[in-house]
Amino acid sequence: MKHFEELWQEAEKASEKQPLTREELFLKLKLEIEEYSKLDNIPSKDIQNILKTKKLGEILFKIAELSRVDNINTFAALQLEVQYVMKQE
């Protein structure tokens, strides 16, 4: 089984096959998040979970592409945010 970091790097590399501009990425991310929020309306929790898992994967893929485009170390970025949140408690 791959580690999350390996999978993230694979997603960044795969995103190079059909590159998007930053503006396209922002628009697609916005749409994906809006679609995700609408999945709460599905009555079947099993189907809802399957669809949410798929949609969250699409969102994460777009974020991986954005991190590639902007050359952001996502581990460091998330680590900083977790440290910030933990200090707020």
NORTA-V379464 format. One record per backbone hydrogen bond with DSSP energy under -1.0 kcal/mol. CO is the residue of the C=O (numbers start at 1). NH is the residue of the N-H. E is the energy in kcal/mol with one decimal. If there is no record, write none. Layout:
BEGIN
co: <CO	CO>
nh: <NH	NH>
e: <E	E>
END
This chain:
BEGIN
co: <3	4	5	6	7	8	9	10	11	13	14	21	22	23	24	25	26	27	28	29	30	31	32	33	34	36	38	39	44	45	46	47	48	49	50	51	52	53	54	55	56	57	58	59	60	61	62	63	64	65	66	67	72	73	74	75	76	77	78	79	80	81	82	83	84>
nh: <7	8	9	10	11	12	13	14	15	16	17	25	26	27	28	29	30	31	32	33	34	35	36	37	38	39	41	42	48	49	50	51	52	53	54	55	56	57	58	59	60	61	62	63	64	65	66	67	68	69	70	72	74	77	78	79	80	81	82	83	84	85	86	87	88>
e: <-2.1	-2.7	-2.4	-2.1	-2.2	-2.4	-2.3	-2.7	-2.1	-1.3	-1.5	-2.5	-2.6	-2.1	-2.8	-2.8	-2.3	-2.4	-2.8	-2.5	-2.2	-2.5	-2.3	-2.2	-1.1	-1.4	-1.6	-1.6	-2.7	-2.3	-2.0	-2.6	-2.7	-2.4	-2.0	-2.7	-2.9	-1.9	-1.8	-2.2	-2.9	-2.2	-2.0	-2.2	-2.5	-2.2	-2.3	-2.5	-1.8	-2.8	-2.6	-2.4	-1.1	-2.3	-2.6	-2.6	-2.3	-1.8	-2.6	-2.3	-2.2	-2.7	-2.7	-1.7	-1.0>
END
